[in-house]
Amino acid sequence: MRIAVIGAGPAGLYAAILLKRMRADLELRVYEQNPPDATFGFGVVFSDQALDFLRADDADTADLIEPHMQRWSDIVLNHQRTRITIDGVGFAGIGRLELLQLLRQRAAELGIHPEYGARIGVDALPDADLVIGADGLNSIIREAAPAAFGARMEELDNRFVWYGADREYDALTQTFIETPHGPMNAHHYSYAPGRSTFIIEMGPDTFASSGFANMPEPDYRVACEVLFAEHLEGACLIPNNSVWRRFPNLSCETWHHGNQVLIGDALHTAHFSIGSGTRLALEDVIALARALEDADWNISAALPAYQAARAPVLAKITSAARRSAAWYEDFGDHMALDPWPFALSYIRRAGRLDSARLRQLAPDFSAALEARGINLEAA
């Protein structure tokens, strides 16, 4: 069987790895339009279980990656010059480039060598029994037949820019500040020794007032360093294709078309505020591989089974991600709250934490709220 994987990001590389482990006789090729070490963004975040979800299918890959991850056990909110710690919400982070290099290493051990600088056109897809679209938001596979996939995309209103910072943070941190232009926030977390991701976000009115749209990148980077100087503590922002964006909500009604199937950001997006994009992509791969194996590698049977099994699970997470994104779209209004009620609003933004679950997950934070007379049941 011939399988072509379009895209050598985490999803594409892991698809090649997992499928080759399952069937050594596969004729499997991976195509990537960029050079090997070209990547955008900085850190990749997983939950505190890190890569446990991979272990049942591929313990070797999990064991290769996990020693390279940074871990922390809390979320920190900075609001109105108050620092609030929310316990019990752990995460693990790794540099995106380091993750790609480790996955390439694992792929090479299995005889998989991606073809870099390979631009695949919509009219010249590889001749294969199965074509896996792991080529991200601007997927060639999806865009070749958007109606067949039932693709829908809408951009949110907030603007954000993705930077790195040359310092570490001791928790996944959310910083909310008032500026002369309006409210801004930063999502920042470590992913390697001496390195952090630093995403700056603001609403459209603040963005318009800031004048950032009319500045070259070095100028608005310096301006952001000044605005967040208290929390950078002398660190510099590090650019990497750091342009202002609006988050795209992408979904597809149908995940497959003929012998083509989508995974990861080619299929769906989940707002960066829940930090699940890479995990969702890898879980797509696992679900696709299981469907192929269960269908005895019958493509026409496996692809609908993949969607049927995976879609309900994915829907719960993407729905939570959209509720989280909606909260961030109005974060300036939420900032009118005092710090502790604001923190409660933040942690409940995705709609998945009732009072009992919150007390179980974050007992110290819950106790601190109740000590201040905040009723968790009424909130």
ABEGO torsion letter per residue (X at the ends): XBBBBBEABAAAAAAAAAAAAABAABBBBBBBABBAABBBEBBBBBBAAEAAAAAAABAAAAAAAAAABBBBABBBBBBGGBBBBBBGBBBBBBBAAAAAAAAAAAAAAAGBBBBBGBBBBAABBBBBABBBBAAEAABAAAAABAAAAGBBBBBBABBBBBBBBBBBBABBBBBBBBBAAEBBBBBBBBABBGBBBBBBBBBAAAAAAAGAAABBAAAAAAAAAAAAAAAAGGBBBBBBGBBBBBBBBBBBABABBEABBBBEAAABBBBAAAGAAAAAAAAAAAAAAAAAAAAGGBAAAAAAAAAAAAAAAAAAAAAAAAAAAAAAAAAAAAAABBAAAAAAAAAAAAGABBAAAAAAABAAAAAAAAAAGBBAAAX
